[in-house]
């Protein structure tokens, strides 16, 4: 296993520099796909400020296919608003060097960006709901305690009484 060294051989250390993970990925067989994804992300960041107000969180550039920009939105209402904004987006895309003539829009059923936990807070419980919940928990706990007592009593009745002295049981 002479080729499986973790350190380079003498004399090679100065010629080899460590590569970052991204550089290694870009140099591999999937490098073209990753470069395309980075380019699409850069174009999306350039077009995003020119989307109609409020749409940036609901639309994302998915592809540039030929002379067509393809966006993905998370609801039909954004689909309609993006179609109305298509002429302006085409002008902006042309101004950054893309040769596009059309905008396509696809609608997905899932949100494009999951909601962070801080924004998905539940409203506080009312006092009535809290007292009702406390009463339900107390009732369940008392039923559980009653059931446990009933189980113990039934278990005692089912168990045969063991003799007090083991010698008495043998006779």
Secondary structure, DSSP 8 states (H G I E B T S, - for coil): -TT--SS--TTTTTT-----HHHHHHHSTTHHHHHHHHHHHHHHHHHHTTS-TT-TTTEEEEEEETTEEEEEESSHHHHHHHHHTHHHHHHHHHHTT----EEEEEE-SS-SS---GGGG------HHHHHHHHHHHHHHHHHHHHHHHHHHHHHHHHS----SSHHHHH-
